[in-house]
Amino acid sequence: MDFHSFKTAVQNLPVFSGRDAARLGSRQTMYNQLNVWRSKGLIIQLRRGLYVLGEPDRKVRPSGLFLSAQLYAPSYISLEYALGLHGLIPEMVTSLTAVTTRNPARFKTNLGSFEYQHIKYKAFRGFKAVKDRAGLTYFLAEPEKAIVDFIYLNLSRFKRGDQDVFSQSYRFQNLESLNPKRLKTYAGLFATPKLVDVIDGFCHFVREAA
């Protein structure tokens, strides 16, 4: 199969897999072709077996937010990147940060860097489906869950009773709409006493900042 025919067959897909390609011809031949097209820059490999067309040939332009969910599932956007999206910290980070029930992972691609941290299955909730500009669905932590995930995965940096860390080290902002009850509920999912205490302190910090 020539590249023009292949491109026509897959260009309405935001991403495509090696299996998608294998349906269009001989499995080994198509895998060989993928390697050739990748070396020529006609397609971009995101990870083993997952690709997008090169920039000039894409009809669908997936966001990094969508690609994050495709690269490593199940996962949802959380931690620093979600805090930035929700306006809860003053800066945006460059890497897409997410949480997963799988092992931690990191991918560096031509379309961005993606980091995944592990949380237990019981705590894998508190997110919603959101669409990017191309109408593609990804999963984003609610503001309260992004905060709890972040504090849990950085718990050694927090001390019980220390509220200055919230404003000085991490510069949390725009906290008026946060729901303290939801924060405490999500903290309870991790069954970690120190996390519950730190979140109680954070709720007090939110009340003081209002």
Secondary structure by P-SEA (a helix, b strand, c coil): ccaaaaaaaccccccccaaaaaaaccaaaaaaaaaaaaaacccccccccccccccccccccccaaaaaaaaccccccccaaaaaaacccccccccccccccccccccccccbbbbbbbbcccccccbbbbbccccbbbbbccaaaaaaaaaaaacccccccccccccccccccccccccaaaaaaaaaccccaaaaaaaaaaaaaaaaac
